[in-house]
Amino acid sequence: MVRKLLVVVAAVSMSGCLASGVQLTKDRATFDLGCPKDQIDVVMLSGLTERGTGSVFGAQGCGKKATYVRHEAAGVTLNSPIQEKE
C-alpha cells in the first residue's frame, strides 16, 4: 500500500515537469482570465526552452492578458497583474 502511494506521489510530482510551459500556462490562464481554453493564445516571451525553470510566457484571451513564469515544482505562476488588452 505504501509503495503504491509513493508511486502515485512521484507521478503527480513529475507531471508538471513533463508538460510544456505553453500548455501549463494555457491551463492556468483559463482560470485566471476567466476565458475558455480554446480562446487563449500563449507565447513564450523569454527562456531557453518551454520546460525550463524561469521561462516566461504571455497569455491573452477574452480581452485580457497576463504573464507567467515556469517553476519546476509549481508548474507556472502568475507573474503580473491581469490587464485589459488594448
C-alpha positions, 0 to 999 in steps of 0.5 A: 500500500505504501509503495503504491502511494509513493508511486502515485506521489512521484507521478503527480510530482513529475507531471508538471515537469513533463508538460510544456510551459505553453500548455501549463500556462494555457491551463492556468490562464483559463482560470485566471482570465476567466476565458475558455481554453480554446480562446487563449493564445500563449507565447513564450516571451523569454527562456531557453526552452518551454520546460525550463525553470524561469521561462516566461510566457504571455497569455491573452484571451477574452480581452485580457492578458497576463504573464507567467513564469515556469517553476519546476515544482509549481508548474507556472505562476502568475507573474503580473497583474491581469490587464485589459488588452488594448 
